Amino acid sequence: MTGSERAESDAEAAPAPAGPAPVRLLRKIAVTIVGVGLMVAGVAMLVLPGPGIVSILAGLGLLGTEFPRARRLSQRLNTYARSAWHWIRTKTARNRAP
């Protein structure tokens, strides 16, 4: 068997390249389902008793592990929430001081 024949037989025996690994795909599906579920529950908790905003941010954070756009949105909302919390804390601290 010559070198070219060996290369052809190796090419025929090699399996076709597979798409994304099944585990990776299953993880992405699970993260999407749980993340969207957290966000829907958070929206419901805005009118029902419960930590609605925290659940929405948690859902976005979870989706951000798989989707870059969700990560950017989560970072922007977290920055906004922290600045609002800081504003509330400084405003209440001023009102308490005699």
VENJO-V891465 format. One record per backbone hydrogen bond with DSSP energy under -0.5 kcal/mol. CO is the residue of the C=O (numbers start at 1). NH is the residue of the N-H. E is the energy in kcal/mol with one decimal. If there is no record, write none. Layout:
CO:NH:E + CO:NH:E
This chain:
2:6:-2.1 + 3:7:-2.0 + 4:8:-2.0 + 5:9:-2.3 + 6:10:-2.2 + 7:11:-2.0 + 8:12:-1.9 + 9:13:-1.7 + 10:14:-1.4 + 21:25:-2.1 + 22:26:-2.6 + 23:27:-2.4 + 24:28:-2.2 + 25:29:-2.3 + 26:30:-2.5 + 27:31:-2.8 + 28:32:-2.1 + 29:33:-2.5 + 30:34:-2.6 + 31:35:-2.6 + 32:36:-2.5 + 33:37:-2.2 + 34:38:-2.5 + 35:39:-2.0 + 36:40:-2.6 + 37:41:-2.5 + 38:42:-2.3 + 39:43:-2.2 + 40:44:-2.2 + 41:45:-2.2 + 42:46:-0.6 + 43:46:-0.8 + 43:47:-0.5 + 44:47:-1.1 + 44:48:-1.7 + 45:52:-0.5 + 50:52:-1.8 + 51:55:-2.0 + 52:56:-2.3 + 53:57:-2.5 + 54:58:-2.4 + 55:59:-2.5 + 56:60:-2.4 + 57:61:-2.5 + 58:62:-2.4 + 59:63:-2.5 + 60:64:-2.0 + 62:65:-1.3 + 63:66:-1.5 + 63:67:-2.4 + 67:71:-1.7 + 68:72:-2.3 + 69:73:-2.2 + 70:74:-2.5 + 71:75:-2.4 + 72:76:-2.3 + 73:77:-2.6 + 74:78:-2.5 + 75:79:-2.1 + 76:80:-2.2 + 77:81:-2.9 + 78:82:-2.4 + 79:83:-2.2 + 80:84:-2.3 + 81:85:-2.5 + 82:86:-2.5 + 83:87:-2.3 + 84:88:-2.4 + 85:89:-2.5 + 86:90:-2.4 + 87:91:-2.2 + 88:92:-2.5 + 89:93:-2.0 + 90:94:-1.8 + 91:95:-1.5 + 92:96:-1.4 + 93:97:-1.4
